[in-house]
């Protein structure tokens, strides 16, 4: 028997009474599936605090994490891609360029400049995956080559941070020529005894992997980054065999001698500084 009786039981609340959660407040980790406060991921350098999954970060953020504050100077920022082949698939190449430029970020898929890492002068090239998937066209190849040539002229190390889907198909053979162009420039850097450190992030694929990205005196990688030429699905369809667990991830490449060291994002600058101190004497 109830001790009291409600005369007016509470009415069911309609949709207008539901609490609205702001979009983007929570993030479901793509690796561990945990639901995490988005700001906790951002404050942890865009790394999941539960499982350590490294999310992609912007070019600007990458430079901030690697280069001493106030020392970065960008070069060749005004160079933009041109649709010289008048290429068209579902839309014209020029339309794709214009759409990428409209994001108001980088003017192509890479940012190059000079700066210092714990006092050591370097030339730094950082891919921008948000610009057409970080694809390598003539502009990317030219800017990387100029960065390497500045390293030669100024007798400094060169560092390239890769995040790319590979060569840009809209530029056909001219994009593939950038593989030879950048590799030849790196050969001159090696002859001069100047270090080149390649940092592989998720994803580093295609013609970028098949050229300068794997030519470092030291090849560093972030944890679980996808690194390879063709994608796993394409390879499985071609060879008609199941690939090993973790194939083309940083850890697999480390085990097979293609990557020298895997470094968490929070430790990358300190590790780079240590490597440069061993390899470089100015």
RAQUI-V734677 format. One record per backbone hydrogen bond with DSSP energy under -0.5 kcal/mol. NH is the residue of the N-H (numbers start at 1). CO is the residue of the C=O. E is the energy in kcal/mol with one decimal. If there is no record, write none. Layout:
BEGIN
{{NH:CO:E} {NH:CO:E}}
END
This chain:
BEGIN
{{17:14:-2.0} {18:15:-1.4} {21:19:-0.6} {22:20:-0.5} {25:22:-1.6} {27:36:-3.1} {29:27:-0.7} {29:34:-2.9} {33:29:-1.4} {36:27:-3.2} {36:34:-0.7} {38:25:-2.2} {40:37:-1.5} {41:37:-1.1} {42:38:-2.3} {43:39:-2.4} {44:40:-0.6} {44:41:-0.6} {45:42:-1.1} {46:41:-1.7} {47:41:-1.0} {48:53:-2.5} {52:48:-1.9} {55:46:-2.4} {55:53:-0.8} {62:58:-2.2} {63:59:-2.3} {64:60:-2.0} {65:61:-1.9} {66:62:-1.4} {67:63:-2.9} {68:116:-3.6} {71:68:-1.9} {73:114:-2.8} {75:112:-2.9} {79:76:-1.1} {84:82:-1.9} {86:83:-1.0} {89:91:-2.1} {93:87:-2.6} {96:92:-1.7} {97:93:-2.4} {98:94:-2.6} {99:95:-2.4} {100:96:-2.1} {101:97:-2.5} {102:98:-1.8} {103:100:-1.0} {104:101:-1.8} {111:126:-2.4} {112:75:-0.6} {113:124:-2.3} {114:73:-2.3} {115:122:-2.0} {117:120:-2.5} {118:116:-0.6} {120:117:-1.7} {121:119:-0.5} {122:115:-2.8} {123:157:-2.2} {124:113:-3.3} {125:159:-2.5} {126:111:-3.0} {127:161:-2.6} {128:109:-2.6} {129:127:-0.6} {131:128:-1.6} {132:130:-1.0} {133:129:-0.9} {134:128:-0.7} {134:131:-1.3} {135:131:-0.5} {135:132:-1.4} {136:166:-2.5} {137:135:-0.7} {141:137:-2.3} {142:138:-2.3} {143:139:-2.7} {144:140:-2.4} {145:141:-2.2} {146:142:-2.4} {147:143:-2.0} {148:144:-2.4} {149:145:-2.5} {150:146:-2.1} {151:147:-1.9} {152:148:-2.0} {153:149:-2.4} {154:150:-2.7} {155:151:-0.8} {156:151:-2.1} {157:121:-0.8} {158:195:-2.3} {159:123:-2.9} {160:197:-1.8} {161:125:-3.1} {162:160:-0.7} {162:199:-2.8} {164:203:-1.8} {165:133:-2.0} {168:136:-2.6} {169:167:-0.7} {171:168:-1.9} {172:169:-1.7} {174:171:-1.5} {175:171:-0.6} {175:172:-1.2} {176:172:-1.2} {177:173:-1.8} {178:175:-0.9} {179:176:-1.4} {180:176:-0.6} {181:177:-2.2} {182:178:-2.4} {183:179:-1.7} {184:180:-2.4} {185:181:-1.7} {186:182:-2.0} {187:183:-1.7} {188:184:-1.4} {189:185:-1.6} {190:186:-2.4} {191:187:-2.1} {192:188:-1.6} {193:190:-1.6} {194:189:-2.2} {197:158:-2.4} {198:196:-0.5} {198:218:-2.2} {199:160:-2.9} {199:197:-0.5} {200:198:-0.6} {200:220:-3.1} {201:162:-1.9} {201:199:-0.6} {203:226:-0.5} {204:226:-2.8} {205:164:-1.9} {206:229:-1.8} {208:205:-1.1} {209:205:-0.7} {210:206:-1.9} {211:208:-1.1} {213:208:-1.8} {214:211:-1.3} {215:212:-1.8} {217:196:-2.7} {218:196:-1.1} {220:198:-3.2} {220:218:-0.7} {221:261:-1.6} {222:200:-2.0} {225:222:-1.4} {227:225:-0.6} {227:248:-3.4} {228:204:-2.2} {235:231:-2.1} {236:232:-2.6} {237:233:-2.0} {238:234:-1.7} {239:235:-2.9} {240:236:-1.7} {241:236:-0.5} {247:244:-1.8} {249:246:-1.9} {250:225:-1.0} {252:249:-0.7} {253:249:-2.1} {254:250:-2.3} {255:251:-2.0} {256:252:-1.2} {257:254:-1.3} {258:253:-2.5} {259:253:-1.1} {260:219:-2.1} {261:219:-1.4} {263:221:-2.7} {267:264:-1.4} {268:264:-0.6} {268:265:-0.9} {271:267:-2.3} {272:268:-2.6} {273:269:-2.5} {274:270:-2.0} {275:271:-2.2} {276:272:-2.7} {277:273:-2.0} {278:274:-1.2} {279:275:-2.2} {280:276:-2.5}}
END
